[in-house]
Amino acid sequence: MLDQVGEPVAAVIAEQGCMNWQKSSGYNARAGEGGMSRYKRIIGDTLHVHSRPAQRVEAEIAVHGFSRMLALGRPESVRAA
């Protein structure tokens, strides 16, 4: 992981580029962990059915509901003239 305590993030991004900064800082991993944390907090961390096909359906329904909740909370951008 990139030690960013002494170096401003903007300078590192300008030097390495945004994608390289994300890889070196672990940004994407943290974003994924945050997403899973939100999912588990809202939906729960266990499945309630036992068979694999039913678990898949349960997970798909949960993800659809979670995505819908996120979409409802996201502002709709309108370009100003």
Residue frames as qw, qx, qy, qz and C-alpha x, y, z in Angstrom:
[[0.000, 0.888, 0.460, 0.000, 0.00, 0.00, 0.00],
 [0.371, 0.553, -0.018, 0.746, 1.14, 3.47, -0.79],
 [0.386, -0.514, -0.457, 0.615, 2.00, 5.57, 2.24],
 [0.157, 0.687, 0.353, 0.615, 0.13, 8.82, 1.61],
 [0.439, -0.752, -0.349, 0.347, 0.67, 10.47, 4.99],
 [0.368, -0.550, 0.128, 0.738, 3.49, 12.75, 3.86],
 [0.134, -0.045, 0.588, 0.796, 2.50, 13.13, 0.21],
 [0.488, 0.329, 0.216, -0.779, -0.72, 14.80, -1.00],
 [0.650, 0.278, 0.707, -0.010, -2.98, 12.47, -2.95],
 [0.504, 0.830, 0.104, -0.213, -3.36, 14.94, -5.84],
 [0.037, 0.776, -0.588, -0.224, 0.41, 14.99, -6.38],
 [0.450, -0.175, 0.872, 0.076, 0.58, 11.20, -6.44],
 [0.622, 0.550, 0.543, -0.126, -2.33, 11.01, -8.89],
 [0.353, 0.887, -0.166, -0.248, -0.69, 13.62, -11.13],
 [0.117, -0.636, 0.743, 0.172, 2.56, 11.66, -11.06],
 [0.317, -0.088, 0.943, 0.048, 1.24, 8.10, -11.45],
 [0.388, -0.120, -0.594, -0.695, -2.16, 8.58, -13.04],
 [0.634, -0.266, 0.205, -0.697, -5.52, 7.82, -11.48],
 [0.939, 0.006, -0.266, -0.218, -5.68, 4.10, -12.30],
 [0.635, 0.269, -0.581, 0.432, -2.14, 3.40, -11.05],
 [0.151, -0.383, 0.476, -0.777, -2.87, 5.34, -7.86],
 [0.805, -0.208, 0.021, -0.556, -5.99, 3.25, -7.27],
 [0.906, 0.098, -0.407, 0.059, -3.99, 0.02, -7.66],
 [0.477, 0.318, -0.551, 0.606, -1.07, 1.13, -5.50],
 [0.232, -0.344, 0.399, -0.818, -3.23, 2.58, -2.72],
 [0.038, -0.200, -0.964, 0.173, -5.69, -0.29, -2.49],
 [0.332, 0.109, 0.081, -0.933, -8.56, 2.09, -3.28],
 [0.610, 0.000, -0.553, -0.568, -10.60, -0.48, -5.21],
 [0.462, -0.123, -0.853, 0.209, -10.31, -3.10, -2.45],
 [0.003, 0.184, 0.542, -0.820, -11.55, -0.60, 0.14],
 [0.460, 0.096, -0.168, -0.867, -14.46, 0.38, -2.11],
 [0.608, -0.046, -0.736, -0.294, -15.43, -3.28, -2.52],
 [0.328, -0.158, -0.795, 0.485, -15.20, -3.91, 1.21],
 [0.186, 0.143, 0.288, -0.928, -17.38, -0.88, 1.87],
 [0.561, 0.033, -0.426, -0.709, -19.99, -2.12, -0.59],
 [0.569, -0.124, -0.813, -0.001, -20.12, -5.56, 1.02],
 [0.146, -0.137, -0.644, 0.739, -20.37, -3.94, 4.45],
 [0.385, 0.096, 0.036, -0.917, -23.38, -1.86, 3.34],
 [0.618, -0.012, -0.640, -0.456, -24.99, -4.93, 1.74],
 [0.477, -0.137, -0.827, 0.264, -24.59, -7.05, 4.88],
 [0.018, 0.115, 0.481, -0.869, -25.80, -4.26, 7.16],
 [0.498, 0.126, -0.066, -0.855, -29.00, -3.78, 5.15],
 [0.745, 0.090, -0.516, -0.415, -29.75, -7.27, 3.78],
 [0.836, -0.428, 0.298, -0.172, -28.06, -9.45, 6.41],
 [0.060, 0.651, -0.743, -0.142, -25.02, -11.71, 6.32],
 [0.364, -0.053, 0.929, -0.038, -26.75, -15.11, 6.06],
 [0.425, -0.003, -0.608, -0.670, -28.89, -16.84, 3.48],
 [0.584, -0.122, 0.479, -0.644, -32.16, -18.36, 4.71],
 [0.921, 0.229, -0.051, -0.311, -32.57, -21.23, 2.23],
 [0.697, -0.434, 0.556, 0.128, -30.49, -24.40, 2.00],
 [0.799, 0.315, 0.433, 0.274, -30.34, -25.51, -1.64],
 [0.415, -0.224, 0.307, 0.827, -27.85, -23.89, -4.02],
 [0.118, 0.461, 0.569, 0.670, -30.40, -22.86, -6.67],
 [0.290, -0.838, -0.455, -0.078, -32.60, -21.25, -4.02],
 [0.505, -0.594, -0.033, 0.625, -29.57, -19.47, -2.50],
 [0.339, 0.074, 0.415, 0.841, -28.75, -18.04, -5.91],
 [0.085, -0.671, -0.554, -0.486, -32.30, -16.76, -6.36],
 [0.447, -0.796, -0.333, 0.234, -32.31, -15.31, -2.83],
 [0.482, -0.395, 0.133, 0.771, -29.03, -13.50, -3.50],
 [0.208, 0.310, 0.510, 0.775, -30.27, -12.15, -6.86],
 [0.228, -0.792, -0.510, -0.244, -33.43, -10.80, -5.23],
 [0.512, -0.710, -0.169, 0.453, -31.41, -9.21, -2.42],
 [0.428, -0.156, 0.289, 0.842, -28.97, -7.59, -4.87],
 [0.063, 0.540, 0.551, 0.632, -31.84, -6.27, -6.98],
 [0.358, -0.838, -0.410, -0.022, -33.49, -4.76, -3.90],
 [0.552, -0.551, 0.003, 0.626, -30.20, -3.30, -2.67],
 [0.346, 0.110, 0.409, 0.837, -29.48, -1.75, -6.08],
 [0.089, -0.710, -0.541, -0.442, -32.98, -0.28, -6.16],
 [0.456, -0.806, -0.272, 0.261, -32.50, 1.30, -2.72],
 [0.495, -0.338, 0.187, 0.778, -29.19, 2.81, -3.83],
 [0.205, 0.368, 0.523, 0.741, -30.80, 4.16, -7.01],
 [0.224, -0.821, -0.491, -0.187, -33.61, 5.79, -5.04],
 [0.493, -0.760, -0.104, 0.411, -31.09, 7.58, -2.84],
 [0.512, -0.067, 0.329, 0.791, -28.96, 8.81, -5.73],
 [0.207, 0.680, 0.151, -0.687, -29.77, 12.31, -6.99],
 [0.637, 0.542, 0.479, 0.267, -30.85, 12.74, -10.59],
 [0.318, -0.414, 0.183, 0.833, -28.45, 15.14, -12.29],
 [0.428, 0.800, 0.415, 0.063, -29.86, 17.73, -14.66],
 [0.535, 0.098, 0.146, 0.826, -27.57, 19.86, -16.80],
 [0.012, -0.793, -0.278, 0.542, -27.95, 23.56, -16.15],
 [0.559, 0.754, 0.256, 0.231, -28.15, 25.83, -19.18]]
